Amino acid sequence: MGTGRSADVIVVGAGTSGCYFAWRLAQAGLRVLVLEKRRLVELGQEIDIFHMDEVRFDQFGLAHPEGEELLGYHPTGLAWSPDLQVQNPVDYGFYVMHKPAFERRMHRYVQEAGGEILEEVEVVEPVVEAGRVTGVRARQNGQLSELRASIVADASGIDGVVRTRLPRELGVETDTISDDAALFVCLEFRDDLEEGLPTGLNFYPYHKAFWNPSRGSGAILGIGQPSSYDYAWEKHRAWREEYFGDPGRVVKRTQGRTPYRRSPFSLVANGFLVLGDAAFQTKPFSGEGVTSSFTACQIAAEVVTAALEGGDVRRETLWPYNVRYFRDQGAKFASMFVQLPAAAELSRHEVDYLFHHDLIFSSEEFRQMNLNYATEMSLGQTLSLAGKLVWGVVTGRFSSASFGRLLKASTTAGQIRKHYEAFPEDPAQFEAWVAGAKPLWGEA
Ligand SMILES: Cc1cc2nc3c(=O)[nH]c(=O)nc-3n(C[C@H](O)[C@H](O)[C@H](O)COP(=O)(O)OP(=O)(O)OC[C@H]3O[C@@H](n4cnc5c(N)ncnc54)[C@H](O)[C@@H]3O)c2cc1C
């Protein structure tokens, strides 16, 4: 590798976010260098099978999956009530895909567009000079070297290796993710399943669990829970035993973490930006993050291309990435992150009540959430929802405490969305904006 190498942009991490971003930059004619600490052939192997929404392929200019990448396609899924008596069909297509094959495709895209990927190069820290990120220190075969770039992009996943090592005065939060702010995702692959078990995509919102297709007639029984793998596996076991017993044969178990918290208030600094899991851009309702991070990558690639054309990589010039991300997807995600904890605290009977009365967990709500990251309700629908919830309280099927929590969360969610939609165009207004955002997040 050797000290002294340079590029227009160094991207740290050759996961899906880093590669999508690097691909777009290489297409724009920039010199892009992606640094990946693992061997490229290993990437995606631990997750093995994952899901991508069909609509996002056209949105992000990607060919739809085929061949070794494609394991299945499901135009609808089912959302199940805890008592299993209601199954709401959700018309929203997902591909079931082989993650290592998709990662390989992304690597190919980068390389064919003229970008370079170096594997087994571990970035250790940023190089910062005169208040600007000017490169990274990286280790390869035990040797440390410095690599220089006009812009360094941190796409290193949940632990954000560059972001967390920035000097604080650069204006990006540097805190590491806590266990309570991550979802511990546990997947159990099962084959030789008996007749009568679910098929296709199945979602159990009360348990934060799913039963999805694997290879052939196999299934993946998955769950995402906060705190720890032990806690998540215990919840997984309880859910599986209650509903399905011990079906078929366990082929393998895998696990991993995905961020479940608000993004840093700013994603840019002088010569720096952060993307994907490193920027906590996962979907609040599922913890999935591949396509939601492409939104950010697409914006960031346009902003970086313009900045480099103008030869100016200051925070002010990269700022439009913040503005465009937070005013749209960021605002919707912030709103959901405020609202969902109140829904997660509902009792099993309350969730059943909502399913049985087509409230909050309806087919259309799930479809809208997947498609638009928000549910748009008319005044009439809002009034009907409120009326039915009040009726639930009056008849003792919905607690007044839960009703109060939902109402409060929904009010704060509306306020926080408006606040993010007014993310300041002028970085000079940022501190005042953060001071307004913190109380809405319940932060001091
Ligand atoms: C079990 C599980 C199942 C999931 N299923 C889905 C799903 O079905 N659909 C979906 O959309 N999302 C899913 N997700 C979430 C999804 O995997 C992530 O949101 C997505 O992979 C984020 O991509 P990324 O490129 O930002 O980060 P990553 O995929 O984590 O990539 C970061 C890369 O940076 C590299 N790196 C880290 N540190 C360094 C360093 N110091 N130097 C150099 N390189 C470094 C890593 O090796 C890695 O290759 C799942 C997550 C888990 C844990």
The ligand as an SDF file (V2000), in Angstrom:
LIG
                    3D

 53 58  0  0  0  0  0  0  0  0999 V2000
  -28.5050  -10.1400   11.0940 C   0  0  0  0  0  0  0  0  0  0  0  0
  -28.8350   -8.9030   10.2750 C   0  0  0  0  0  0  0  0  0  0  0  0
  -29.7390   -8.9900    9.2330 C   0  0  0  0  0  0  0  0  0  0  0  0
  -30.0120   -7.8560    8.4540 C   0  0  0  0  0  0  0  0  0  0  0  0
  -30.9110   -7.9600    7.4290 N   0  0  0  0  0  0  0  0  0  0  0  0
  -31.1450   -6.8810    6.6410 C   0  0  0  0  0  0  0  0  0  0  0  0
  -32.0230   -6.9790    5.5440 C   0  0  0  0  0  0  0  0  0  0  0  0
  -32.6150   -8.0370    5.2710 O   0  0  0  0  0  0  0  0  0  0  0  0
  -32.2220   -5.8720    4.7680 N   0  0  0  0  0  0  0  0  0  0  0  0
  -31.5930   -4.6830    5.0510 C   0  0  0  0  0  0  0  0  0  0  0  0
  -31.7870   -3.6860    4.3210 O   0  0  0  0  0  0  0  0  0  0  0  0
  -30.7710   -4.5620    6.1040 N   0  0  0  0  0  0  0  0  0  0  0  0
  -30.5220   -5.6320    6.8980 C   0  0  0  0  0  0  0  0  0  0  0  0
  -29.6720   -5.5190    7.9610 N   0  0  0  0  0  0  0  0  0  0  0  0
  -28.9880   -4.2230    8.1890 C   0  0  0  0  0  0  0  0  0  0  0  0
  -27.8860   -4.0700    7.1450 C   0  0  0  0  0  0  0  0  0  0  0  0
  -27.0680   -5.2250    7.1750 O   0  0  0  0  0  0  0  0  0  0  0  0
  -27.0530   -2.8170    7.4020 C   0  0  0  0  0  0  0  0  0  0  0  0
  -27.8890   -1.7080    7.6010 O   0  0  0  0  0  0  0  0  0  0  0  0
  -26.1370   -2.5600    6.2030 C   0  0  0  0  0  0  0  0  0  0  0  0
  -25.3060   -3.6760    5.9830 O   0  0  0  0  0  0  0  0  0  0  0  0
  -25.2790   -1.3440    6.4370 C   0  0  0  0  0  0  0  0  0  0  0  0
  -24.3130   -1.2470    5.4240 O   0  0  0  0  0  0  0  0  0  0  0  0
  -23.0000   -0.3780    5.6740 P   0  0  0  0  0  0  0  0  0  0  0  0
  -22.2290   -0.4820    4.4110 O   0  0  0  0  0  0  0  0  0  0  0  0
  -23.3700    0.9600    6.1820 O   0  0  0  0  0  0  0  0  0  0  0  0
  -22.2380   -1.1150    6.8620 O   0  0  0  0  0  0  0  0  0  0  0  0
  -21.5640   -2.5600    6.8520 P   0  0  0  0  0  0  0  0  0  0  0  0
  -22.3180   -3.5130    6.0190 O   0  0  0  0  0  0  0  0  0  0  0  0
  -21.3430   -2.8950    8.2890 O   0  0  0  0  0  0  0  0  0  0  0  0
  -20.1670   -2.3260    6.1420 O   0  0  0  0  0  0  0  0  0  0  0  0
  -19.1010   -1.6680    6.7890 C   0  0  0  0  0  0  0  0  0  0  0  0
  -17.7900   -2.1990    6.2190 C   0  0  0  0  0  0  0  0  0  0  0  0
  -16.7160   -1.4620    6.8150 O   0  0  0  0  0  0  0  0  0  0  0  0
  -15.6800   -2.3700    7.1310 C   0  0  0  0  0  0  0  0  0  0  0  0
  -14.8840   -1.7880    8.2220 N   0  0  0  0  0  0  0  0  0  0  0  0
  -15.2050   -1.6750    9.5240 C   0  0  0  0  0  0  0  0  0  0  0  0
  -14.1910   -1.1150   10.2180 N   0  0  0  0  0  0  0  0  0  0  0  0
  -13.2130   -0.8630    9.3130 C   0  0  0  0  0  0  0  0  0  0  0  0
  -11.9050   -0.3120    9.4290 C   0  0  0  0  0  0  0  0  0  0  0  0
  -11.4120    0.0920   10.6210 N   0  0  0  0  0  0  0  0  0  0  0  0
  -11.1470   -0.2000    8.3000 N   0  0  0  0  0  0  0  0  0  0  0  0
  -11.6100   -0.6130    7.0950 C   0  0  0  0  0  0  0  0  0  0  0  0
  -12.8480   -1.1790    6.9490 N   0  0  0  0  0  0  0  0  0  0  0  0
  -13.6380   -1.2910    8.0410 C   0  0  0  0  0  0  0  0  0  0  0  0
  -16.4160   -3.6380    7.5450 C   0  0  0  0  0  0  0  0  0  0  0  0
  -15.5850   -4.7650    7.4660 O   0  0  0  0  0  0  0  0  0  0  0  0
  -17.5690   -3.6590    6.5620 C   0  0  0  0  0  0  0  0  0  0  0  0
  -17.2640   -4.3650    5.3840 O   0  0  0  0  0  0  0  0  0  0  0  0
  -29.3890   -6.6280    8.7570 C   0  0  0  0  0  0  0  0  0  0  0  0
  -28.4690   -6.5470    9.8120 C   0  0  0  0  0  0  0  0  0  0  0  0
  -28.1960   -7.6750   10.5660 C   0  0  0  0  0  0  0  0  0  0  0  0
  -27.1920   -7.5570   11.6830 C   0  0  0  0  0  0  0  0  0  0  0  0
  1  2  1  0
  2  3  1  0
  2 52  2  0
  3  4  2  0
  4  5  1  0
  4 50  1  0
  5  6  2  0
  6  7  1  0
  6 13  1  0
  7  8  2  0
  7  9  1  0
  9 10  1  0
 10 11  2  0
 10 12  1  0
 12 13  2  0
 13 14  1  0
 14 15  1  0
 14 50  1  0
 15 16  1  0
 16 17  1  0
 16 18  1  0
 18 19  1  0
 18 20  1  0
 20 21  1  0
 20 22  1  0
 22 23  1  0
 23 24  1  0
 24 25  2  0
 24 26  1  0
 24 27  1  0
 27 28  1  0
 28 29  2  0
 28 30  1  0
 28 31  1  0
 31 32  1  0
 32 33  1  0
 33 34  1  0
 33 48  1  0
 34 35  1  0
 35 36  1  0
 35 46  1  0
 36 37  1  0
 36 45  1  0
 37 38  2  0
 38 39  1  0
 39 40  1  0
 39 45  2  0
 40 41  1  0
 40 42  2  0
 42 43  1  0
 43 44  2  0
 44 45  1  0
 46 47  1  0
 46 48  1  0
 48 49  1  0
 50 51  2  0
 51 52  1  0
 52 53  1  0
M  END
$$$$
